[in-house]
């Protein structure tokens, strides 16, 4: 079906007899996991309409069902819904909503190291189809910057914005695709009066100029936004108290016996009228009975106010003619190719790391500088190792430190650089922009070269300290450390699929890696003294293969470790030498003491070291495809 045949210029959104059942009380993790969440009727027989070029405000106190109504319209609600939602006379499906409409949640996280203009630029490339030229996309970005008064801060980083500028930018990421229907969940919550006025006026201007419908929720509406609202709906515990034109609201409530006092804010006055008073039992009973009466009154007498056509007759003006294609169709309906989206995600990763903001500098330092600095400290600590019998333990400690540092650097770097993109993915994925595998492929494609550079650069610092004969040995040493870095990265990515906090994720991953190092590396505990069942467990640990390979590479077959003295004054070849202090005649004897022959096979260990990050990457792709519980993903969206 072509876009031009789907929605006309003078379209409308109609809700007919909407009922919705969902969660009514907070639930524990176990209740959510086993499906024992208490549910109830949240929306009750909601019927209303909003037309192109109009702004409708849904007003109600906390718990009245405002957000649930938006989620039902956006086809994102969890629970049972029934009723009819029509956009331009056609049933509004989730695919149609993602293609033509937009939803701005109460909280949205943007990539902090990007500039305002970059944020809108990448939002346009992700949501606007490849059939639209780059010039048109850039023009659309400039238009949104001007419409939302963000041109002056276009080059500022997202982290430097005020709350009002940040909120307008979040709205701009959806306006850039010019949706025919825009849903805004509490867009003015926590803003000062002037910023609230600016946000509502800008949204209203966009709706009228572009001929778009806007529905927003508000908990405490101010009187100065009254002129910008063509329609208003009052909700109380899921019931409609009033829904219709704002300019007819005063007449309706006056007709039912509730005129608004002079010098009062009518929006707030009737919101208080539609709210249950819980300050005392008597007031609760009285206000509840009053609201029930108002709901029943509107069900009987509110039909002319709900629909635009009926309201036009009531006001003495004919309904507007339906004019197909009188407004531009949403750019997002053109469709984007997988290649375009993947390239855009890669470019956004690149811009967020190599930008000019302090946050970008932190990301770049974590990816390219942190590990070389740590290895430089290791070199300074171990540079005076003498070639005595103690060098076996000292160099084994050097290897253990290198492995541990590689794991820890990767964990902290990934936890803090992946987090903003992961959160952004969960929010954009809900819009149907792209899927998990494409997101991970673009992230790994960007991350892999940087991991290669930082690991090989760090390994080069220890080239002389490790006494490598040539660059081939250094390359193999760096390659094994790279496998550790990539595995730790994949581990963090897997944990962050369900964990929001980077610090908690880092601590959890460090626990896992610590167990792997203690049990599997063979550097803290010899395999020859390990029980058989524990030895079998280590087959599932990457450190088993990494530790065995690096130890064999460092000691096995090297002439410089043959016949080492006990100390400068004590030679191990004389009879007075202590057997325990001189128990390693060469490097091979040390390797054989730590690892059996079945463990120390270098080729198997080298290949197995890379099997772990590859298997973890495949697991992550499946994890980000799997339908995780909704309450897990909700952590990143609410």
WOQUI-V334253 format. One record per backbone hydrogen bond with DSSP energy under -1.0 kcal/mol. CO is the residue of the C=O (numbers start at 1). NH is the residue of the N-H. If there is no record, write none. Layout:
CO/NH
CO/NH
This chain:
2/5
3/6
3/7
11/52
12/88
13/50
14/86
15/48
16/84
18/46
19/82
20/42
20/43
22/40
28/32
29/33
30/34
31/36
38/24
40/22
43/20
46/18
48/15
50/13
51/54
54/214
55/230
55/231
56/216
57/233
58/218
59/235
61/64
64/238
65/69
66/70
67/71
68/72
69/73
70/74
71/76
71/77
80/21
82/19
84/16
85/92
86/14
87/90
90/87
93/97
94/98
95/99
96/100
97/101
100/180
102/183
104/185
111/114
112/159
114/158
115/119
116/120
117/121
118/122
119/123
120/124
121/125
122/126
123/127
124/128
129/132
133/137
134/138
135/139
136/140
137/141
138/142
139/143
140/144
141/145
142/146
143/147
144/148
145/150
146/149
151/154
153/156
154/117
156/116
157/160
158/161
162/166
163/167
164/168
165/169
166/170
167/171
168/172
169/173
171/174
171/175
172/176
174/177
175/178
180/213
181/102
182/215
183/104
184/217
186/189
188/191
192/196
193/197
194/198
195/199
196/200
197/201
198/202
199/203
200/204
201/205
202/206
203/207
204/208
205/209
206/210
207/212
213/182
214/56
215/184
216/58
222/225
223/226
225/228
226/229
230/246
231/57
232/244
233/59
234/241
236/239
238/44
239/236
242/234
244/232
246/249
248/252
249/253
250/254
251/255
252/256
253/258
254/257
261/264
265/269
266/270
267/271
268/272
269/273
270/274
272/275
280/284
281/285
282/286
283/287
284/288
285/289
286/290
287/291
288/292
289/293
290/294
291/295
292/296
293/297
294/298
295/299
296/300
297/301
298/302
302/305
302/306
303/307
307/311
308/312
309/313
310/314
311/315
312/317
323/9
323/326
330/333
331/129
331/334
332/335
335/130
337/341
338/342
339/343
340/344
341/345
342/346
343/347
344/348
345/349
346/350
347/351
348/352
349/353
350/354
357/361
358/362
359/363
360/364
361/365
362/366
363/367
364/368
365/369
365/370
369/373
370/374
371/375
372/376
373/377
374/378
375/379
376/380
377/381
378/382
379/383
382/385
386/388
388/391
389/392
390/394
391/395
392/396
393/397
394/398
395/399
396/400
397/401
398/402
399/403
400/404
401/405
402/406
403/407
404/408
405/409
406/410
407/411
408/412
409/413
410/414
411/415
412/416
413/417
414/418
418/422
419/423
420/424
421/425
422/426
423/427
424/428
425/429
428/433
429/432
435/439
436/440
437/441
438/442
439/443
440/444
441/445
442/446
443/447
444/448
447/451
448/452
449/453
450/454
451/455
452/456
453/457
454/458
455/459
456/460
459/462
460/463
462/466
463/468
470/474
471/475
472/476
473/477
474/478
475/479
476/480
477/481
478/482
479/483
480/484
481/485
482/486
483/487
484/488
485/489
486/490
487/491
488/492
489/493
490/494
491/495
492/496
494/497
495/498
495/499
501/505
502/506
503/507
504/508
505/509
506/510
507/511
508/512
509/513
510/514
511/515
512/516
513/517
514/518
515/519
516/520
517/521
527/530
531/535
532/536
533/537
534/538
536/539
537/540
538/541
542/546
543/547
544/548
545/549
546/550
547/551
548/552
549/553
550/554
551/555
552/556
555/558
558/561
559/562
565/389
570/566
570/567
571/574
574/577
578/582
580/583
585/563
586/590
587/591
588/592
589/593
590/594
591/595
594/527
596/599
596/600
601/605
602/606
603/607
604/608
605/609
607/611
608/612
610/614
611/615
612/616
613/617
614/618
615/619
616/620
617/621
618/622
619/623
620/624
622/626
626/628
629/632
629/633
630/634
633/636
634/637
634/638
